[in-house]
Amino acid sequence: MKKKFVILGLISLFMLPAYAELTVKDTVSPEYLKNHGYSDAIINATQKSIAQSNGEALTEPVEKEYYNQPFVKFVRKFFMYLDPAYDDHSFMNDHNIHTSPHYEDL
């Protein structure tokens, strides 16, 4: 009889739910990533990827209003023409992945 209670007790012990300290939502939060040494670019890309996968619109940066001024827009486009690696703040914004080759891939 005691063996049955011990076996039943061990089985019930293994069936208890596991209460994890961290969830996936916790590990992709900006505070967690910042505290674990990830750069701002990785944190921003992670947040954009999460918002994109959930179908949510990510808030635009404050600098967007400044970049839309006509003179600033002209100067930025000129520098982007000279240096294609110049940051135009379009990384992962409205990027549609095409599954077949297209002339825009060139």
Secondary structure, 3 states (H helix, E strand, C coil): CHHHHHHHHHHHHHCCCCCCCCCHHHHCCHHHHHHCCCCHHHHHHHHHHHHHHCCCCCCCCCHHHHHCCHHHHHHHHHHHHHCCCCCCCCCCCCCCCCCCCCHHHC
